[in-house]
Each structure stands twice: as structure tokens, then as C-alpha cells.
Amino acid sequence: MGFNIAVVSFVMMILIAIGTAYWLRNNLDRLLKQAIETQGSQMTGVPVRIGSVKISALDGRGELSNLVIGNPLGFKSLYALKVERVLVEIDIATLTKDVVVIKRIEVVAPDVIYEKGATATNFDVIQKNIATALGSSGDKKNGKKIIVDHFGLRGANAQVSAAFMNGKTVGVSLLDITLNHIGQQQNGVTPDEFGQIIAGALRHKLTGAYSFERALSATGEALGKAGNAVKDLFK
């Protein structure tokens, strides 16, 4: 009797595992797209849209296409970040665990617009929105967490704008960003915390890069007084 129960239990476990694998294979892309758009919009306080998500349920490798992170209300440029391709690699075995391991996120040739409003930049506002989401969601501490082994942002095209420029931008180059072992020491971070880390790294590069000041000062002749005003924003 005990042997039969053990056999039945073992068979049930196999069927559940097969069913889970089949369900993940057929729903993973849709679930990830929905999570990115819904949770991303709630977390950042701006519209987050993505064209498609394609992840292999066999090895966890995939690609996100046409990701757009909008601007907070009051900003005139088209978006904060737009990227055609984001390469990802997920440890599929961890999807059902409390801490999901993402082996790699590679943001390829994104278009970043850094706009100065009346009192703050668009990235200041987005980062503040994420911080507010972190502070008002104590229940998320018990939710899913992630560890990101490698995050890379390379080949970016950065643009600078200001309120008086009415959505027009000045193009500059942006140094690559590389972050490793995010959340490893803390045994995982929440998606909000991960977003805060990435937004902070982007903001740091944007405000600290010498290329910004050099490029903006070069526009002084073309923009007249406006060029000097833009340059002063980044001192």
C-alpha cells in the first residue's frame, strides 16, 4: 500500500513538473511582457511599453524589442529611454523560486534623453518615483526578488534638453555602463530596487560625463544665450 502511494506521488510530481514546464514554455513571453509593462509603469510613474518578448524556456536566452520608457508629466521631449534590443539570459531553474537569477541583461544602443525641467530632470523624477514605490510597498519585501549577474548598457546615443528648448535636443555620447552581481550580497533585490540602481547609474553617467559639458558648450554659437543656459544646468 505504502509502495503504491509512493509510486502515485512520484508520478504526480512528474506530471506537475511536465505541466509547469509546458505552461512556462507557452506563457513565459506573455507573462514577462505584461510584468514589464505593468510593474514597470507602476514603479517608475511613467508609461513603459515593449514591442515583444521572446525567451527560450529551454535555456532562458532571449530578446526584448522596442522598449520605451516615457517621460513624467511636464517634460517635453519624446521619452526618457528608447531601445530596440535588450538581450537577456535567465536561469530558468530559478523561476519558481523566491530569488530569480538573471545571468545577463545587455541594453544595446539605447537612445537616452536627459531633460531639465523647472526644478528637476526627468531622471530625477523617475528615480524619486521608484524611491516612493519602494517606501510605500512593505509587502513587496516578501515577493519575488532578483539577482542580476551582469548588466550592461553600451553604444548609447544620449541627448540633452531643457524646458525652454521646447522638446529640441542636443546630441552627445554616453560612456558604457557595466554593473555586476547586483543583489548578490543581499540575497536578491526587488524589481523596484533594481530599477533604482539602474536609474541611479544612468543619472550618474549623465550628470558626471565630461562629454556633456563639452558638447553643450560647443552649441553656444548656434543656440546663443540658450546654449550657455543649457551648459549651466549641468555644472
Secondary structure, 3 states (H helix, E strand, C coil): CHHHHHHHHHHHHHHHHHHHHHHHHHHHHHHHHHHHHHHHHHHHCCCEEEEEEEECCCCCEEEEEEEEECCCCCCCCCCCEEEEEEEEEECHHHCCCCEEEEEEEEEECCEEEEEECCCCEHHHHHHHHHHHHHHCCHHHHHCCEEEEEEEEEECCEEEEEEHHHCCCCEEEECCCEEEEEECCCCCCECHHHHHHHHHHHHHHHHHHCHHHHHHHHHCHHHHCHHHHHHHHHCC
